[in-house]
Amino acid sequence: MFYFKSQCLALGAILFPCAVVFAQQSAESSLLSEVQVSAPKYPQKLSQTGKVISLISRAQLDQMTGKSLAEVLQSQVGISVNGARSAPGSNQEIYVRGANTGHVLLLIDGFPVNDPSHISQVMDWNLLDISSLERIEILKGGQSTLYGSDAMAGVINLVTQKTSSKQVQGNVQVQAGTIGELNTTAQIRGSIAKNQWNVQVRDFVSQGYSAAKDTVGNYEKDGFRQQQVHLAWSRPVGQKSWLEVYHQWNGNKSNLDAGPFVDERDYTAKANSSSIRLQYQYRGLNTSWYLRAFHEIIHREFKNDSTFIAANAWTNFSFSTYHGKSQGLEWYGKWSLGNEFVLLAGTEYRYQNTLQSDYSISAFGRYDSPSLAPEKANQSIWATYATLQKNWQMGGIEVGTRWNKSSNFGDFTTFNINPYVFLSTEWKLFANGYTGFKVPSLYQLYSPYGNSALKPELGSTIEWGISYLNADWSARVVGFQNQVRDGIVFQSKNVDPYGQYVNVSKQSTQGLELEGAYRRGAFNSSLNYTFLDGSITNKFAGKDSTYSSLIRRPAHALVLNFGLRLTSQWQVSLLHHWQARRTDFVYDEALFSVVAKELSPYVWAELQSSYELNKHFHVNLIIKNLYNQKFIESYGYATQPLNAVLALKYRW
């Protein structure tokens, strides 16, 4: 039976997620207002923050078995993921509230994760999946005060499953899909003496389908393979301290096509990442502090062999490698000052570098592009930050600031203010203000098109809203406006190297997020709607050029979900996701220019059902694209047809 947690009203600005966490729980389970999140840098009750936070629990993720991380995020309010429903291994671009992809920071267990070798420093989302996660925490608005660069529009924190105090427990899961998918995951964790550990391995293979839209009926299937290893170890150190060490390795290999509507039969991509994360924490009566360090290596390579040459190919052979390294060290502490005052203060250092090279062979011979070497292509940033939080019976407020010193462009600061007020036991009003920043990528600084005079992109966010909750209904409405100045764009030139990155862009995005949920007995339903409107203004040679910023992003999106628990063991749900018209921009070789292509609206539907055979066996079935819609996410590329994924999980 599903039970609603009536005291979720204490969550205020974040009450809606508590109303749509449709985990199967008993009436005796702890109130969701007591659930703790780790995104604010330390375990904190949801009832003690006024920020807009959404949670996706492990129980929800279990019901989403068969979906990628991008597919899970795609149905969240305010988030659009281009490529989530394309061929496995396709490029995925995640937009939060219409902002650029590089303005969303990915965290794993609170540690920043990005790719220094990427033009926008974004992580390859194909390297990640949901099988090792305990939950997903989504924070909207600028979070640079706590998390620094990239957190201009929001933060997505992936919380992994931790070690276990039980002697031994584990699970094995096998899932198969109708488009040639086979996914095998095994996990075992336990405790020996005071040592707690967790080991998980995963192998995913998909025969796939053509990534490019097949116009003749004989395009090659573009397969994809992903492998992962996750290791965790922890133990107490004395009576008040705890040490945790995590290692994660992710790798994938995918077949690529030559472009929109163009098949390619020997173009492959490989990527892998290896990371080590360490955390030492001390917890006293009114004081706790944390020491964190991380080291991450990411390697990507692209090879286009000469066995098959696409019709539009400029070269017969090409090979490119991209290598990035990220390191960081951070110390921060939390102090309870009495009278519901909490102080958080810390300092951190981050460093990154990249090594990049590529060459190609054509009818004119071999050409080697200028390489990037770590000795030149590196940057570091040191920061100190502090927040002060005050809670009382009728609400609370948090204020904070961050001082940053970069190795490239000097000092700058950010701030946040997050007040909220309970108007009654059912209504809550909140308003938040943030500033944020994103440092230029190493490619934008040091490549042949680079500009060492680049400044960081600076942003500001204002959001306001109201929320309502009673025993059966919940709702939240949030309005927001994001502003970005000194945005970095590529400016074409008539002389070698025919282009350079410059700070000439201003971006404005405003919108509305509406969420609602109803539950009664075994029935539950939820709805979310996102409206976006945005523009970009670039100033070249004294002239302004203004156009819509919603490239590949819909101005309107609606998600409706119905769930029903048929018995104590069997539940079903039906999801519909409508996306309005979008605009894509592609290069037209006949016109030698970029042209706009309008993408039609579509409805994506999913039917999901899960059944608990007993305490050991769990079966989950999900049918995607239920109505077999022929839709487009990116012009000239294919999307998922009607398909199904069946998963069997055994736990002990």
PLY file of the C-alpha trace (Angstrom):
ply
format ascii 1.0
element vertex 652
property float x
property float y
property float z
element edge 651
property int vertex1
property int vertex2
end_header
0.00 0.00 0.00
1.15 3.55 -0.72
0.98 5.95 2.19
1.18 9.72 2.00
3.40 11.49 4.50
1.28 14.36 5.77
4.13 16.17 7.49
5.91 16.80 4.19
4.60 20.38 4.61
7.76 21.03 6.59
9.71 20.81 3.35
8.27 24.07 2.09
9.96 24.95 -1.19
10.73 21.33 -1.78
7.43 19.83 -0.74
6.49 18.63 -4.21
9.21 15.97 -4.48
7.97 14.43 -1.23
4.52 14.17 -2.76
5.79 12.32 -5.82
8.27 9.95 -4.22
6.11 6.92 -4.90
8.28 4.45 -3.06
6.57 1.48 -1.48
6.82 2.21 2.23
5.01 1.29 5.43
3.07 3.66 7.67
5.76 3.28 10.31
8.53 4.52 8.05
10.15 7.82 8.97
8.54 11.00 7.71
10.03 12.30 4.51
10.68 15.64 6.17
13.32 13.78 8.20
15.06 12.49 5.05
18.57 13.87 4.73
20.26 15.11 1.58
24.01 15.40 1.08
24.01 18.09 -1.61
24.34 20.98 0.91
27.84 19.57 1.71
26.72 17.78 4.89
23.75 15.56 5.81
20.83 17.93 6.26
17.11 17.45 6.72
15.00 18.54 3.78
12.87 20.53 6.23
15.86 22.78 7.02
16.53 24.24 3.57
14.60 26.66 1.41
16.32 25.72 -1.85
14.42 24.04 -4.67
15.48 20.40 -4.40
14.01 17.34 -6.10
14.76 13.76 -5.08
14.60 10.53 -7.07
14.76 7.68 -4.58
16.21 4.18 -4.94
12.68 2.76 -4.97
11.83 5.00 -7.92
15.03 4.05 -9.69
14.14 0.38 -9.26
10.90 1.05 -11.13
12.91 2.77 -13.88
15.09 -0.26 -14.54
15.80 -0.34 -18.26
16.18 3.42 -18.58
19.44 5.35 -18.90
20.39 8.18 -16.55
19.52 10.66 -19.30
16.05 9.10 -19.73
15.45 9.36 -15.97
16.36 13.05 -15.95
14.39 13.81 -19.11
11.02 13.54 -17.35
11.98 15.90 -14.49
10.47 19.38 -14.43
12.76 22.06 -15.85
15.17 19.55 -17.42
15.55 18.73 -21.11
18.00 16.09 -22.33
18.68 16.11 -26.05
19.79 12.62 -27.12
18.17 10.76 -24.22
15.88 8.87 -26.61
18.35 8.51 -29.47
20.54 5.50 -30.28
22.62 4.16 -27.34
25.94 6.00 -27.15
24.61 9.14 -28.86
25.77 12.56 -27.72
23.64 13.76 -24.81
23.15 17.42 -23.91
21.49 18.24 -20.58
19.78 21.60 -20.18
18.43 22.83 -16.84
15.94 25.68 -17.10
17.02 26.38 -20.66
20.63 27.18 -19.74
23.59 25.93 -21.74
24.88 22.41 -21.10
28.09 23.71 -19.51
26.05 25.60 -16.90
24.98 22.41 -15.09
27.41 20.84 -12.63
27.47 17.08 -12.16
28.40 15.74 -8.73
29.03 12.19 -7.58
28.63 11.95 -3.80
29.17 15.71 -3.67
32.44 15.61 -5.62
32.56 17.69 -8.85
32.83 15.66 -12.05
33.67 17.12 -15.46
35.88 16.52 -18.48
38.75 19.03 -18.88
39.31 17.82 -22.46
35.79 18.72 -23.61
35.12 22.08 -25.28
32.53 22.89 -22.59
34.11 20.73 -19.85
30.94 18.62 -19.61
31.04 14.95 -18.68
30.13 12.25 -21.19
26.81 11.14 -19.67
27.14 7.81 -21.51
29.77 6.87 -18.92
27.15 6.90 -16.15
24.11 4.79 -15.26
21.60 4.38 -12.44
22.43 0.87 -11.20
24.96 1.99 -8.57
22.92 4.93 -7.27
21.10 5.26 -3.97
19.29 8.40 -5.10
19.55 11.47 -7.31
19.43 14.99 -5.86
18.60 17.89 -8.19
19.21 21.47 -7.00
17.88 24.27 -9.18
19.34 27.76 -9.33
22.93 28.96 -9.09
24.92 26.85 -6.64
28.39 28.34 -7.23
28.71 29.57 -3.63
29.06 25.97 -2.43
30.27 24.24 -5.60
32.16 26.78 -7.69
32.44 26.72 -11.46
29.70 25.39 -13.77
26.91 25.42 -11.15
25.14 28.40 -12.77
21.73 26.83 -13.52
21.77 23.89 -11.16
23.51 20.87 -9.71
22.77 17.18 -10.23
24.20 15.07 -7.41
24.42 11.30 -7.97
24.54 9.59 -4.57
26.02 6.11 -4.87
25.08 3.11 -2.77
27.30 2.94 0.28
29.00 0.16 2.17
26.97 -2.13 4.42
27.20 -2.96 8.13
25.60 -6.37 7.48
27.95 -9.34 7.25
27.18 -9.90 3.57
24.40 -9.03 1.13
24.16 -8.68 -2.61
22.12 -8.86 -5.76
22.35 -9.94 -9.39
20.27 -8.33 -12.11
19.85 -9.35 -15.75
17.83 -7.31 -18.20
17.19 -7.83 -21.91
15.64 -5.51 -24.48
14.01 -5.93 -27.87
16.55 -3.69 -29.65
19.34 -6.13 -28.84
20.12 -5.03 -25.28
21.68 -7.24 -22.62
22.59 -5.72 -19.28
24.15 -7.69 -16.40
24.88 -6.17 -12.99
26.25 -7.86 -9.87
26.78 -6.31 -6.44
28.04 -7.66 -3.14
28.70 -5.70 0.04
29.24 -6.43 3.68
31.32 -5.94 6.80
34.46 -7.62 8.13
35.49 -6.49 11.61
35.14 -2.69 11.38
35.73 -2.63 7.64
32.69 -2.10 5.43
32.91 -2.65 1.69
30.94 -2.62 -1.55
31.80 -4.10 -4.96
29.68 -3.69 -8.07
30.35 -4.61 -11.71
28.22 -4.00 -14.80
28.31 -4.98 -18.45
25.83 -3.50 -20.92
25.70 -4.39 -24.63
23.32 -3.04 -27.25
23.21 -4.05 -30.90
21.38 -0.76 -31.39
20.16 0.72 -34.65
21.52 3.30 -37.07
22.36 6.54 -35.24
21.76 8.50 -38.45
18.24 8.54 -39.88
18.14 5.71 -42.43
16.97 7.10 -45.77
17.67 4.05 -47.95
16.95 1.06 -45.69
20.42 -0.50 -45.41
22.27 1.60 -42.82
24.51 -0.24 -40.38
23.36 -0.82 -36.79
25.45 1.34 -34.47
26.17 -0.79 -31.42
27.18 0.33 -27.96
28.94 -1.34 -25.01
29.39 -0.01 -21.49
31.33 -1.54 -18.60
31.67 -0.32 -15.02
33.42 -1.21 -11.77
32.51 0.48 -8.50
34.49 -0.15 -5.28
33.92 1.37 -1.85
35.58 0.86 1.53
34.97 2.61 4.83
35.71 2.21 8.51
35.51 4.19 11.75
38.67 5.89 13.00
38.29 6.17 16.74
34.83 6.98 18.12
34.03 10.22 16.27
35.73 9.92 12.89
35.03 7.99 9.72
37.15 7.27 6.63
35.64 6.50 3.20
37.42 5.63 -0.06
35.73 5.15 -3.43
37.06 4.02 -6.77
35.01 4.06 -9.95
35.95 2.97 -13.46
33.65 3.51 -16.42
34.26 2.64 -20.04
32.26 2.53 -23.24
32.66 1.93 -26.94
30.19 3.03 -29.59
29.79 3.11 -33.35
29.17 6.54 -34.88
27.75 7.86 -38.12
29.10 10.61 -40.39
26.36 13.15 -39.78
22.66 13.85 -40.34
21.19 11.15 -42.62
24.74 9.90 -43.48
25.80 6.34 -42.63
29.38 5.49 -41.58
30.49 1.89 -41.04
33.93 2.12 -39.44
33.75 5.22 -37.27
34.13 4.34 -33.58
34.48 6.15 -30.28
35.99 4.93 -27.02
35.86 6.62 -23.63
36.84 5.69 -20.12
37.17 7.42 -16.79
38.91 6.38 -13.60
38.38 8.22 -10.34
39.44 7.93 -6.72
37.55 9.87 -4.04
38.47 10.06 -0.37
36.57 11.58 2.53
37.54 11.83 6.20
34.88 13.17 8.53
34.79 14.09 12.18
31.50 14.49 14.04
31.36 16.10 17.45
28.42 17.31 19.50
28.08 20.75 17.85
30.90 20.60 15.32
31.71 18.43 12.36
34.31 18.80 9.66
35.27 17.07 6.43
38.47 16.57 4.49
37.99 15.55 0.85
40.28 14.76 -2.05
39.71 13.44 -5.56
41.75 12.43 -8.59
40.08 11.70 -11.93
41.42 10.74 -15.36
39.27 10.77 -18.49
40.38 9.50 -21.89
38.44 9.64 -25.17
39.43 8.66 -28.68
37.71 8.75 -32.06
38.83 6.67 -35.05
37.40 6.87 -38.56
39.00 4.10 -40.59
39.36 4.02 -44.38
37.49 0.78 -45.12
34.25 2.68 -45.71
34.26 6.34 -46.79
31.03 8.30 -46.43
29.77 10.30 -49.38
30.33 13.63 -47.64
33.72 12.74 -46.12
36.50 15.31 -46.26
39.13 12.75 -45.21
39.89 9.06 -45.75
41.16 8.47 -42.21
41.19 10.38 -38.93
42.27 9.66 -35.37
41.76 11.95 -32.37
42.63 11.54 -28.70
41.52 13.65 -25.73
42.95 13.19 -22.25
41.90 15.16 -19.19
42.97 15.16 -15.55
41.11 16.74 -12.60
42.32 16.94 -9.01
40.96 18.62 -5.94
41.45 19.05 -2.19
38.82 20.52 0.13
38.29 21.11 3.83
35.08 22.43 5.33
33.33 22.43 8.67
29.86 22.86 10.11
29.20 24.53 13.46
25.89 24.62 15.36
25.95 28.02 17.07
22.75 27.73 19.09
19.36 29.38 18.58
19.04 27.42 15.32
22.07 29.11 13.72
24.35 26.89 11.59
27.64 28.08 10.09
29.31 26.27 7.18
32.78 27.39 6.07
35.48 25.83 3.94
38.29 26.20 1.46
39.17 24.18 -1.64
41.73 23.90 -4.43
41.10 22.45 -7.90
43.50 21.74 -10.74
42.97 20.40 -14.26
44.96 19.84 -17.44
44.50 18.25 -20.85
46.47 16.51 -23.58
44.88 16.52 -27.05
46.05 15.51 -30.50
44.48 14.51 -33.81
45.46 13.91 -37.41
43.73 13.07 -40.67
44.65 11.74 -44.11
43.02 12.96 -47.31
43.82 13.23 -51.00
46.17 16.09 -50.04
48.16 13.92 -47.61
48.42 13.88 -43.83
47.45 16.83 -41.67
48.27 17.08 -37.95
46.27 19.59 -35.95
48.19 21.61 -33.36
48.33 19.58 -30.15
47.53 20.67 -26.61
50.00 19.66 -23.89
49.47 19.65 -20.09
52.51 21.93 -19.61
50.52 24.73 -21.26
46.87 23.65 -21.15
46.19 23.72 -17.40
44.46 25.91 -14.86
43.77 26.02 -11.14
41.40 27.82 -8.82
41.44 28.35 -5.08
38.30 29.34 -3.18
37.05 30.10 0.31
33.34 30.07 1.13
30.90 30.43 4.03
27.15 30.20 4.58
25.06 31.07 7.64
21.68 29.43 8.12
18.94 30.36 10.59
15.79 28.28 11.10
12.74 29.05 13.17
9.20 27.72 13.49
7.75 29.94 10.75
10.58 29.60 8.22
14.26 30.14 7.72
16.99 31.85 5.71
20.46 31.06 4.39
23.03 33.57 3.17
26.45 32.77 1.75
29.39 34.04 -0.26
32.40 32.58 -2.08
35.74 34.17 -2.96
37.61 32.67 -5.92
41.17 33.18 -7.12
42.01 31.78 -10.56
45.42 31.13 -12.04
44.23 32.85 -15.24
41.95 35.78 -14.46
42.30 36.90 -10.85
39.68 37.30 -8.13
35.87 37.31 -8.19
33.03 36.50 -5.77
29.55 34.94 -5.73
26.72 34.99 -3.20
23.35 33.40 -2.39
20.32 34.24 -0.25
17.53 31.71 0.36
14.59 32.81 2.58
11.30 30.96 3.03
8.18 31.53 5.14
5.35 29.20 6.15
2.09 31.08 5.51
0.07 28.29 7.15
0.26 24.57 7.67
-0.55 24.11 3.95
1.00 27.12 2.18
4.59 28.20 1.84
6.21 31.18 0.13
9.87 31.32 -0.91
12.24 33.53 -2.92
15.88 32.82 -3.71
18.72 34.79 -5.27
22.05 33.45 -6.55
25.09 34.44 -8.56
27.29 31.92 -10.32
30.19 31.50 -12.71
31.82 29.18 -15.21
35.52 29.35 -16.00
36.59 28.98 -19.67
37.54 25.48 -20.71
41.14 24.57 -21.47
40.23 24.20 -25.14
38.72 27.70 -25.20
41.87 29.08 -23.59
44.71 27.18 -25.26
43.58 25.56 -28.52
44.49 27.14 -31.90
41.15 28.96 -31.55
41.80 29.78 -27.91
41.97 33.16 -26.23
44.09 33.55 -23.09
42.28 36.85 -22.36
38.93 35.12 -21.78
37.07 35.94 -18.58
34.70 33.61 -16.71
31.03 33.61 -17.66
29.01 35.24 -14.87
25.37 34.54 -14.10
22.59 35.52 -11.73
19.32 33.78 -10.85
16.18 35.01 -9.14
13.45 32.49 -8.33
10.22 32.78 -6.41
7.28 30.54 -5.77
4.56 29.15 -3.61
3.70 25.62 -2.59
0.63 23.86 -1.21
0.14 20.54 0.52
-2.67 18.66 2.23
-3.38 14.99 2.85
-4.19 14.17 -0.79
-2.92 17.04 -2.95
0.36 18.85 -3.39
1.50 21.57 -5.78
4.42 23.88 -6.37
4.80 26.80 -8.75
8.23 28.37 -9.35
9.03 31.33 -11.53
12.63 32.11 -12.39
14.89 34.35 -14.41
18.50 33.59 -15.30
20.94 36.16 -16.68
24.39 35.41 -18.12
26.98 37.99 -19.16
30.41 37.61 -20.70
29.15 34.44 -22.38
31.78 32.68 -24.48
31.05 32.12 -28.18
33.08 31.21 -31.25
33.67 34.19 -33.57
34.55 33.48 -37.21
37.39 35.42 -38.85
38.74 35.85 -42.37
42.34 35.12 -41.40
44.10 32.06 -40.03
42.98 30.30 -37.81
39.63 31.67 -39.05
38.04 31.87 -35.63
38.49 32.58 -31.92
36.57 32.25 -28.65
35.47 35.60 -27.21
33.35 36.99 -24.33
30.60 38.76 -26.29
27.37 36.98 -25.37
24.50 37.91 -23.09
21.80 35.36 -22.37
18.46 35.82 -20.65
16.14 32.93 -19.79
12.90 33.08 -17.88
10.31 30.49 -17.22
7.78 28.73 -15.07
7.81 25.31 -13.41
4.50 23.86 -12.28
4.21 20.59 -10.38
1.25 18.80 -8.86
0.42 15.42 -7.40
-2.58 13.53 -6.06
-2.66 10.23 -4.24
-5.45 8.28 -2.59
-5.10 4.68 -1.45
-3.42 2.58 -4.14
-3.74 5.30 -6.80
-1.24 8.07 -7.43
-0.69 10.62 -10.16
1.69 13.47 -10.87
2.00 16.23 -13.42
4.74 18.70 -14.25
4.84 21.49 -16.81
7.78 23.64 -17.91
7.59 26.91 -19.82
10.75 28.57 -21.15
11.54 31.75 -23.02
15.08 32.86 -23.72
17.31 34.95 -25.94
21.01 35.39 -26.71
22.60 38.64 -27.83
26.05 38.55 -29.43
27.94 41.73 -30.20
30.40 41.53 -33.11
32.08 44.57 -34.71
29.75 46.92 -32.83
26.60 45.20 -34.09
24.12 43.25 -31.95
22.65 39.96 -33.10
19.75 38.64 -31.00
18.08 35.24 -31.42
16.31 32.57 -29.36
18.52 30.59 -26.98
16.17 27.58 -26.98
18.11 25.53 -29.52
16.87 21.91 -29.33
14.97 22.92 -26.17
11.17 23.09 -26.13
9.39 26.21 -24.91
6.66 23.93 -23.48
6.96 20.45 -21.97
4.36 18.43 -20.07
4.80 15.15 -18.18
1.82 13.21 -16.81
2.18 9.99 -14.83
-0.46 7.62 -13.39
0.36 4.80 -11.00
-1.72 2.02 -9.48
-0.84 -0.67 -6.97
-2.96 -3.63 -8.04
-1.85 -5.86 -5.15
0.73 -5.68 -2.39
3.23 -7.17 -4.86
2.20 -5.74 -8.21
2.20 -2.14 -9.41
1.83 -0.48 -12.82
2.31 3.05 -14.13
1.76 4.94 -17.38
3.82 8.01 -18.32
3.22 10.54 -21.10
5.75 13.23 -22.02
4.76 15.91 -24.53
7.41 18.17 -26.03
6.49 21.22 -28.12
8.20 22.31 -31.33
11.94 22.86 -31.16
14.51 24.39 -33.50
17.78 22.74 -34.50
20.64 24.35 -36.42
22.68 22.32 -38.91
25.39 23.06 -41.45
24.12 22.92 -45.05
26.99 21.87 -47.31
25.16 23.06 -50.41
24.70 26.58 -49.01
27.95 26.65 -46.98
26.06 28.07 -44.03
24.14 27.09 -40.91
20.39 26.82 -41.39
17.47 26.37 -38.99
15.39 23.18 -38.99
12.09 22.98 -37.17
11.49 19.78 -35.17
7.87 18.68 -34.78
6.24 18.16 -31.37
5.81 14.61 -30.13
4.35 12.50 -27.34
6.53 9.89 -25.66
4.71 7.19 -23.68
6.00 4.50 -21.32
4.18 1.61 -19.67
5.91 0.16 -16.63
5.05 -2.76 -14.37
6.92 -4.42 -11.53
6.16 -7.52 -9.48
7.72 -8.87 -6.27
7.70 -12.66 -6.61
9.05 -12.98 -3.06
11.62 -11.26 -0.87
14.39 -12.42 -3.22
13.02 -12.05 -6.76
11.82 -8.85 -8.41
10.60 -8.52 -12.03
10.30 -5.23 -13.90
8.96 -4.59 -17.41
9.05 -1.26 -19.22
7.68 -0.58 -22.70
9.10 2.57 -24.29
7.62 4.70 -27.08
4.33 2.91 -26.53
2.65 4.51 -29.56
5.72 4.02 -31.80
6.01 7.74 -32.48
8.31 8.83 -35.34
9.99 11.85 -33.77
13.30 13.71 -33.97
15.57 14.92 -31.16
18.41 16.10 -33.44
17.90 16.79 -37.13
18.95 13.86 -39.30
19.36 11.35 -36.46
17.20 8.39 -35.45
15.32 7.88 -32.19
14.05 4.84 -30.31
11.23 2.85 -31.90
8.67 0.91 -29.88
10.76 -1.36 -27.62
10.58 -3.24 -24.33
13.05 -4.08 -21.55
12.50 -6.96 -19.11
14.61 -7.18 -15.95
14.94 -9.90 -13.31
16.65 -9.10 -10.03
17.70 -11.57 -7.34
18.62 -10.27 -3.86
20.03 -12.03 -0.83
0 1
1 2
2 3
3 4
4 5
5 6
6 7
7 8
8 9
9 10
10 11
11 12
12 13
13 14
14 15
15 16
16 17
17 18
18 19
19 20
20 21
21 22
22 23
23 24
24 25
25 26
26 27
27 28
28 29
29 30
30 31
31 32
32 33
33 34
34 35
35 36
36 37
37 38
38 39
39 40
40 41
41 42
42 43
43 44
44 45
45 46
46 47
47 48
48 49
49 50
50 51
51 52
52 53
53 54
54 55
55 56
56 57
57 58
58 59
59 60
60 61
61 62
62 63
63 64
64 65
65 66
66 67
67 68
68 69
69 70
70 71
71 72
72 73
73 74
74 75
75 76
76 77
77 78
78 79
79 80
80 81
81 82
82 83
83 84
84 85
85 86
86 87
87 88
88 89
89 90
90 91
91 92
92 93
93 94
94 95
95 96
96 97
97 98
98 99
99 100
100 101
101 102
102 103
103 104
104 105
105 106
106 107
107 108
108 109
109 110
110 111
111 112
112 113
113 114
114 115
115 116
116 117
117 118
118 119
119 120
120 121
121 122
122 123
123 124
124 125
125 126
126 127
127 128
128 129
129 130
130 131
131 132
132 133
133 134
134 135
135 136
136 137
137 138
138 139
139 140
140 141
141 142
142 143
143 144
144 145
145 146
146 147
147 148
148 149
149 150
150 151
151 152
152 153
153 154
154 155
155 156
156 157
157 158
158 159
159 160
160 161
161 162
162 163
163 164
164 165
165 166
166 167
167 168
168 169
169 170
170 171
171 172
172 173
173 174
174 175
175 176
176 177
177 178
178 179
179 180
180 181
181 182
182 183
183 184
184 185
185 186
186 187
187 188
188 189
189 190
190 191
191 192
192 193
193 194
194 195
195 196
196 197
197 198
198 199
199 200
200 201
201 202
202 203
203 204
204 205
205 206
206 207
207 208
208 209
209 210
210 211
211 212
212 213
213 214
214 215
215 216
216 217
217 218
218 219
219 220
220 221
221 222
222 223
223 224
224 225
225 226
226 227
227 228
228 229
229 230
230 231
231 232
232 233
233 234
234 235
235 236
236 237
237 238
238 239
239 240
240 241
241 242
242 243
243 244
244 245
245 246
246 247
247 248
248 249
249 250
250 251
251 252
252 253
253 254
254 255
255 256
256 257
257 258
258 259
259 260
260 261
261 262
262 263
263 264
264 265
265 266
266 267
267 268
268 269
269 270
270 271
271 272
272 273
273 274
274 275
275 276
276 277
277 278
278 279
279 280
280 281
281 282
282 283
283 284
284 285
285 286
286 287
287 288
288 289
289 290
290 291
291 292
292 293
293 294
294 295
295 296
296 297
297 298
298 299
299 300
300 301
301 302
302 303
303 304
304 305
305 306
306 307
307 308
308 309
309 310
310 311
311 312
312 313
313 314
314 315
315 316
316 317
317 318
318 319
319 320
320 321
321 322
322 323
323 324
324 325
325 326
326 327
327 328
328 329
329 330
330 331
331 332
332 333
333 334
334 335
335 336
336 337
337 338
338 339
339 340
340 341
341 342
342 343
343 344
344 345
345 346
346 347
347 348
348 349
349 350
350 351
351 352
352 353
353 354
354 355
355 356
356 357
357 358
358 359
359 360
360 361
361 362
362 363
363 364
364 365
365 366
366 367
367 368
368 369
369 370
370 371
371 372
372 373
373 374
374 375
375 376
376 377
377 378
378 379
379 380
380 381
381 382
382 383
383 384
384 385
385 386
386 387
387 388
388 389
389 390
390 391
391 392
392 393
393 394
394 395
395 396
396 397
397 398
398 399
399 400
400 401
401 402
402 403
403 404
404 405
405 406
406 407
407 408
408 409
409 410
410 411
411 412
412 413
413 414
414 415
415 416
416 417
417 418
418 419
419 420
420 421
421 422
422 423
423 424
424 425
425 426
426 427
427 428
428 429
429 430
430 431
431 432
432 433
433 434
434 435
435 436
436 437
437 438
438 439
439 440
440 441
441 442
442 443
443 444
444 445
445 446
446 447
447 448
448 449
449 450
450 451
451 452
452 453
453 454
454 455
455 456
456 457
457 458
458 459
459 460
460 461
461 462
462 463
463 464
464 465
465 466
466 467
467 468
468 469
469 470
470 471
471 472
472 473
473 474
474 475
475 476
476 477
477 478
478 479
479 480
480 481
481 482
482 483
483 484
484 485
485 486
486 487
487 488
488 489
489 490
490 491
491 492
492 493
493 494
494 495
495 496
496 497
497 498
498 499
499 500
500 501
501 502
502 503
503 504
504 505
505 506
506 507
507 508
508 509
509 510
510 511
511 512
512 513
513 514
514 515
515 516
516 517
517 518
518 519
519 520
520 521
521 522
522 523
523 524
524 525
525 526
526 527
527 528
528 529
529 530
530 531
531 532
532 533
533 534
534 535
535 536
536 537
537 538
538 539
539 540
540 541
541 542
542 543
543 544
544 545
545 546
546 547
547 548
548 549
549 550
550 551
551 552
552 553
553 554
554 555
555 556
556 557
557 558
558 559
559 560
560 561
561 562
562 563
563 564
564 565
565 566
566 567
567 568
568 569
569 570
570 571
571 572
572 573
573 574
574 575
575 576
576 577
577 578
578 579
579 580
580 581
581 582
582 583
583 584
584 585
585 586
586 587
587 588
588 589
589 590
590 591
591 592
592 593
593 594
594 595
595 596
596 597
597 598
598 599
599 600
600 601
601 602
602 603
603 604
604 605
605 606
606 607
607 608
608 609
609 610
610 611
611 612
612 613
613 614
614 615
615 616
616 617
617 618
618 619
619 620
620 621
621 622
622 623
623 624
624 625
625 626
626 627
627 628
628 629
629 630
630 631
631 632
632 633
633 634
634 635
635 636
636 637
637 638
638 639
639 640
640 641
641 642
642 643
643 644
644 645
645 646
646 647
647 648
648 649
649 650
650 651
